[in-house]
Amino acid sequence: MSKSERWFEDYTLGEIIKADGRTISEPEILAFAFTYDPQPFHIDKLAAEQSPYKGLIASGWQTALLGFRMLLDAGLLGKGSMGSPGLDEIRWFLPVRPGDTLYGRASIEDKRESASKPDRGIVRMKYWIENQKGETVMSFYGTQMVLKRPAGP
């Protein structure tokens, strides 16, 4: 199965998808923060040093999006993906700093066929993002709507 060929039937309970690491730079943190989350500890080095974080940190939203993108690249979702009705239990445990390398992980926690639409199912996934030390910096649960594999010719 190629990374883009993933349908409801291809998800296995307990499966863990691991993404390659990605290092986040200070310019990336600043660019994201100035655009989407301009809090002082994300955009101002001096203010960040005087904050409880004692230095510049990435936005938690940036961490979530980087982790999600890494997992997309690792094949978590494919042609069958229909989007998500939401996320649950978003938690940020540790700050992400310039030079940290992040690793995305996802586990398949539950899956069920749709009761009202026979062409799809619902997959519940737990996501967690770790740093280069193996520490979990954030986690969340996502529910994904996924089409079943189309019938062959």
PASEBA-1860 file (N, C-alpha, C; in nm, 3 decimals):
! residues 153
1> MSKSERWF> 0.085/-0.118/0.000/0.000/0.000/0.000/0.089/0.124/0.000 ~ 0.065/0.213/-0.094/0.141/0.338/-0.096/0.087/0.430/0.013 ~ 0.164/0.532/0.046/0.123/0.624/0.152/-0.010/0.692/0.119 ~ -0.039/0.713/-0.009/-0.162/0.782/-0.044/-0.281/0.687/-0.054 ~ -0.257/0.557/-0.056/-0.365/0.458/-0.068/-0.401/0.404/0.069 ~ -0.472/0.482/0.146/-0.512/0.436/0.278/-0.662/0.459/0.294 ~ -0.733/0.351/0.322/-0.878/0.351/0.335/-0.916/0.298/0.473 ~ -1.041/0.303/0.507/-1.088/0.260/0.638/-1.037/0.120/0.673
9> EDYTLGEI> -1.042/0.029/0.579/-1.001/-0.110/0.604/-0.853/-0.123/0.638 ~ -0.773/-0.024/0.605/-0.628/-0.031/0.624/-0.583/0.006/0.765 ~ -0.674/0.053/0.848/-0.639/0.089/0.986/-0.656/-0.033/1.077 ~ -0.558/-0.057/1.161/-0.559/-0.170/1.253/-0.553/-0.118/1.396 ~ -0.642/-0.168/1.480/-0.638/-0.127/1.621/-0.501/-0.156/1.680 ~ -0.449/-0.059/1.752/-0.318/-0.073/1.815/-0.201/-0.036/1.725 ~ -0.227/-0.017/1.598/-0.120/0.023/1.504/-0.061/0.156/1.549 ~ 0.070/0.169/1.536/0.138/0.295/1.567/0.210/0.344/1.442
17> IKADGRTI> 0.184/0.467/1.406/0.249/0.531/1.292/0.353/0.626/1.349 ~ 0.475/0.615/1.301/0.585/0.699/1.349/0.635/0.786/1.235 ~ 0.658/0.912/1.266/0.707/1.005/1.166/0.854/1.036/1.192 ~ 0.925/1.062/1.085/1.063/1.106/1.097/1.068/1.239/1.172 ~ 1.181/1.269/1.231/1.196/1.392/1.307/1.212/1.514/1.219 ~ 1.180/1.627/1.279/1.197/1.756/1.212/1.242/1.858/1.314 ~ 1.351/1.928/1.283/1.405/2.029/1.373/1.341/2.163/1.343 ~ 1.301/2.232/1.449/1.236/2.362/1.435/1.337/2.473/1.464
25> SEPEILAF> 1.337/2.573/1.378/1.435/2.682/1.391/1.371/2.806/1.453 ~ 1.457/2.894/1.501/1.408/3.021/1.556/1.332/3.103/1.451 ~ 1.385/3.117/1.327/1.307/3.192/1.227/1.168/3.132/1.200 ~ 1.157/3.000/1.203/1.025/2.937/1.184/0.931/2.970/1.299 ~ 0.983/2.965/1.421/0.902/2.997/1.538/0.853/3.141/1.529 ~ 0.944/3.233/1.497/0.907/3.374/1.487/0.807/3.400/1.376 ~ 0.829/3.340/1.260/0.738/3.362/1.146/0.597/3.313/1.178 ~ 0.587/3.195/1.236/0.456/3.142/1.271/0.390/3.231/1.377
33> AFTYDPQP> 0.465/3.265/1.480/0.409/3.342/1.590/0.364/3.481/1.547 ~ 0.444/3.550/1.466/0.405/3.683/1.421/0.276/3.677/1.339 ~ 0.256/3.566/1.267/0.138/3.552/1.183/0.016/3.503/1.262 ~ 0.036/3.406/1.352/-0.079/3.337/1.412/-0.090/3.345/1.564 ~ 0.018/3.368/1.634/0.013/3.362/1.781/0.114/3.459/1.841 ~ 0.091/3.591/1.822/0.191/3.691/1.861/0.194/3.724/2.010 ~ 0.214/3.623/2.090/0.233/3.646/2.233/0.381/3.673/2.258 ~ 0.414/3.753/2.360/0.553/3.795/2.381/0.655/3.682/2.391
41> FHIDKLAA> 0.619/3.571/2.453/0.716/3.461/2.469/0.737/3.382/2.341 ~ 0.660/3.415/2.235/0.679/3.355/2.102/0.751/3.449/2.005 ~ 0.745/3.581/2.030/0.794/3.676/1.929/0.905/3.769/1.978 ~ 0.929/3.774/2.107/1.024/3.870/2.162/1.122/3.797/2.253 ~ 1.247/3.786/2.210/1.346/3.709/2.286/1.365/3.763/2.428 ~ 1.370/3.895/2.443/1.390/3.954/2.576/1.270/3.924/2.666 ~ 1.151/3.947/2.614/1.030/3.917/2.693/1.023/3.768/2.726 ~ 1.063/3.685/2.633/1.061/3.540/2.656/1.158/3.500/2.766
49> EQSPYKGL> 1.275/3.565/2.769/1.374/3.534/2.874/1.321/3.573/3.012 ~ 1.236/3.673/3.017/1.181/3.720/3.145/1.051/3.647/3.181 ~ 1.004/3.563/3.092/0.880/3.488/3.116/0.909/3.361/3.197 ~ 0.807/3.292/3.241/0.829/3.165/3.312/0.903/3.061/3.226 ~ 0.905/3.079/3.094/0.971/2.983/3.004/1.121/3.005/2.991 ~ 1.167/3.123/3.035/1.311/3.156/3.033/1.373/3.148/2.895 ~ 1.295/3.177/2.792/1.346/3.179/2.656/1.234/3.162/2.556 ~ 1.267/3.190/2.432/1.172/3.181/2.321/1.118/3.039/2.308
57> IASGWQTA> 0.986/3.027/2.288/0.924/2.896/2.266/0.828/2.902/2.147 ~ 0.806/2.787/2.087/0.713/2.776/1.975/0.569/2.780/2.027 ~ 0.480/2.829/1.944/0.338/2.822/1.974/0.296/2.675/1.982 ~ 0.209/2.644/2.073/0.157/2.508/2.081/0.084/2.468/1.954 ~ 0.020/2.565/1.890/-0.049/2.536/1.764/0.050/2.500/1.654 ~ 0.165/2.564/1.654/0.269/2.530/1.558/0.318/2.388/1.583 ~ 0.337/2.352/1.709/0.380/2.217/1.744/0.279/2.114/1.694 ~ 0.151/2.140/1.716/0.046/2.048/1.672/0.047/2.033/1.520
65> LLGFRMLL> 0.059/2.145/1.450/0.056/2.140/1.303/0.180/2.072/1.246 ~ 0.296/2.096/1.305/0.417/2.028/1.259/0.404/1.877/1.280 ~ 0.354/1.838/1.397/0.336/1.695/1.425/0.238/1.632/1.328 ~ 0.127/1.700/1.303/0.027/1.648/1.210/0.085/1.634/1.070 ~ 0.158/1.735/1.025/0.217/1.729/0.890/0.316/1.613/0.880 ~ 0.398/1.594/0.982/0.493/1.482/0.980/0.418/1.349/0.967 ~ 0.306/1.337/1.038/0.229/1.213/1.031/0.160/1.195/0.897 ~ 0.117/1.304/0.836/0.064/1.294/0.699/0.172/1.240/0.606
73> DAGLLGKG> 0.293/1.293/0.618/0.403/1.248/0.533/0.438/1.102/0.559 ~ 0.413/1.054/0.682/0.442/0.915/0.718/0.331/0.819/0.675 ~ 0.222/0.872/0.619/0.116/0.786/0.568/-0.002/0.764/0.660 ~ -0.021/0.849/0.759/-0.133/0.833/0.851/-0.267/0.839/0.778 ~ -0.281/0.932/0.686/-0.405/0.950/0.611/-0.377/0.934/0.461 ~ -0.479/0.901/0.388/-0.463/0.885/0.243/-0.587/0.932/0.170 ~ -0.610/0.874/0.052/-0.723/0.914/-0.032/-0.858/0.900/0.038 ~ -0.867/0.809/0.133/-0.993/0.786/0.203/-1.029/0.892/0.306
81> SMGSPGLD> -0.935/0.980/0.341/-0.961/1.079/0.444/-1.071/1.176/0.402 ~ -1.165/1.196/0.493/-1.274/1.291/0.469/-1.272/1.406/0.569 ~ -1.164/1.418/0.643/-1.157/1.525/0.741/-1.196/1.476/0.880 ~ -1.199/1.571/0.972/-1.221/1.538/1.112/-1.329/1.626/1.171 ~ -1.418/1.569/1.252/-1.517/1.652/1.320/-1.462/1.719/1.446 ~ -1.337/1.685/1.485/-1.282/1.756/1.599/-1.169/1.683/1.670 ~ -1.111/1.755/1.765/-1.002/1.705/1.848/-1.047/1.707/1.994 ~ -0.987/1.621/2.073/-1.018/1.614/2.215/-0.890/1.610/2.297
89> EIRWFLPV> -0.900/1.656/2.418/-0.793/1.644/2.518/-0.658/1.695/2.469 ~ -0.658/1.813/2.408/-0.532/1.873/2.364/-0.455/1.917/2.489 ~ -0.332/1.870/2.499/-0.249/1.903/2.615/-0.109/1.941/2.569 ~ -0.057/2.051/2.623/0.081/2.089/2.601/0.155/2.068/2.731 ~ 0.257/1.982/2.730/0.326/1.944/2.852/0.458/2.019/2.872 ~ 0.532/2.039/2.763/0.663/2.102/2.771/0.678/2.203/2.657 ~ 0.754/2.310/2.681/0.777/2.404/2.572/0.869/2.346/2.465 ~ 0.848/2.393/2.344/0.934/2.356/2.231/1.020/2.479/2.199
97> RPGDTLYG> 1.151/2.456/2.194/1.246/2.565/2.178/1.318/2.557/2.044 ~ 1.375/2.669/1.998/1.454/2.664/1.874/1.561/2.556/1.884 ~ 1.574/2.477/1.779/1.672/2.369/1.776/1.619/2.235/1.822 ~ 1.499/2.232/1.881/1.441/2.104/1.919/1.402/2.025/1.794 ~ 1.418/1.895/1.802/1.372/1.806/1.696/1.247/1.737/1.745 ~ 1.140/1.747/1.667/1.011/1.690/1.705/0.985/1.563/1.625 ~ 0.918/1.470/1.690/0.879/1.342/1.629/0.730/1.321/1.652 ~ 0.658/1.293/1.547/0.515/1.267/1.558/0.488/1.118/1.571
105> RASIEDKR> 0.391/1.084/1.652/0.345/0.947/1.669/0.193/0.950/1.671 ~ 0.132/0.843/1.621/-0.014/0.829/1.630/-0.045/0.682/1.649 ~ -0.142/0.655/1.734/-0.187/0.517/1.752/-0.336/0.509/1.719 ~ -0.374/0.396/1.659/-0.514/0.374/1.624/-0.582/0.316/1.747 ~ -0.669/0.396/1.807/-0.733/0.360/1.933/-0.867/0.290/1.915 ~ -0.940/0.327/1.810/-1.073/0.270/1.788/-1.111/0.292/1.643 ~ -1.194/0.204/1.590/-1.250/0.224/1.457/-1.385/0.156/1.453 ~ -1.476/0.218/1.379/-1.610/0.160/1.365/-1.670/0.205/1.233
113> ESASKPDR> -1.755/0.121/1.180/-1.825/0.158/1.058/-1.933/0.260/1.092 ~ -1.961/0.348/0.998/-2.066/0.445/1.018/-2.200/0.374/1.020 ~ -2.286/0.412/1.116/-2.419/0.352/1.125/-2.513/0.404/1.017 ~ -2.488/0.524/0.968/-2.580/0.585/0.871/-2.527/0.592/0.729 ~ -2.394/0.577/0.712/-2.337/0.589/0.577/-2.246/0.469/0.554 ~ -2.291/0.371/0.477/-2.217/0.245/0.462/-2.085/0.257/0.385 ~ -2.059/0.372/0.325/-1.936/0.387/0.246/-1.818/0.437/0.328 ~ -1.836/0.449/0.461/-1.729/0.508/0.543/-1.728/0.455/0.685
121> GIVRMKYW> -1.621/0.496/0.755/-1.609/0.461/0.896/-1.546/0.575/0.973 ~ -1.534/0.555/1.103/-1.477/0.654/1.192/-1.356/0.590/1.260 ~ -1.243/0.661/1.258/-1.121/0.611/1.320/-1.080/0.713/1.428 ~ -1.059/0.663/1.549/-1.013/0.750/1.659/-0.865/0.724/1.680 ~ -0.787/0.832/1.683/-0.642/0.824/1.693/-0.592/0.906/1.810 ~ -0.488/0.856/1.874/-0.418/0.936/1.974/-0.289/0.985/1.910 ~ -0.266/1.113/1.920/-0.145/1.175/1.867/-0.057/1.217/1.983 ~ 0.072/1.203/1.967/0.163/1.264/2.062/0.288/1.308/1.988
129> IENQKGET> 0.342/1.419/2.034/0.461/1.478/1.975/0.569/1.473/2.082 ~ 0.685/1.420/2.044/0.797/1.408/2.136/0.913/1.493/2.087 ~ 1.001/1.529/2.181/1.123/1.602/2.143/1.239/1.502/2.129 ~ 1.356/1.555/2.102/1.475/1.473/2.079/1.518/1.394/2.203 ~ 1.467/1.431/2.319/1.498/1.359/2.443/1.398/1.248/2.472 ~ 1.299/1.233/2.382/1.195/1.133/2.405/1.086/1.179/2.499 ~ 1.084/1.308/2.531/0.983/1.365/2.620/0.859/1.404/2.539 ~ 0.743/1.372/2.590/0.619/1.411/2.524/0.596/1.560/2.549
137> VMSFYGTQ> 0.590/1.639/2.441/0.568/1.782/2.454/0.420/1.817/2.439 ~ 0.344/1.731/2.368/0.200/1.752/2.356/0.132/1.624/2.314 ~ 0.001/1.618/2.339/-0.078/1.505/2.293/-0.222/1.551/2.269 ~ -0.294/1.474/2.190/-0.436/1.500/2.167/-0.498/1.378/2.101 ~ -0.629/1.373/2.101/-0.704/1.269/2.031/-0.774/1.332/1.912 ~ -0.780/1.260/1.803/-0.850/1.306/1.685/-0.944/1.198/1.635 ~ -1.056/1.241/1.580/-1.151/1.151/1.518/-1.149/1.180/1.369 ~ -1.130/1.077/1.289/-1.117/1.094/1.145/-1.227/1.017/1.073
145> MVLKRPAG> -1.293/1.082/0.980/-1.388/1.014/0.892/-1.309/0.961/0.773 ~ -1.328/0.832/0.742/-1.248/0.768/0.638/-1.336/0.682/0.549 ~ -1.326/0.703/0.419/-1.401/0.623/0.322/-1.350/0.480/0.321 ~ -1.441/0.388/0.290/-1.403/0.249/0.267/-1.343/0.239/0.128 ~ -1.265/0.133/0.107/-1.200/0.111/-0.021/-1.307/0.097/-0.131 ~ -1.290/0.169/-0.241/-1.388/0.159/-0.350/-1.387/0.019/-0.411 ~ -1.503/-0.023/-0.457/-1.511/-0.154/-0.523/-1.429/-0.150/-0.651 ~ -1.362/-0.260/-0.681/-1.278/-0.269/-0.801/-1.363/-0.277/-0.927
153> P> -1.296/-0.267/-1.043/-1.370/-0.270/-1.170/-1.434/-0.406/-1.197
END
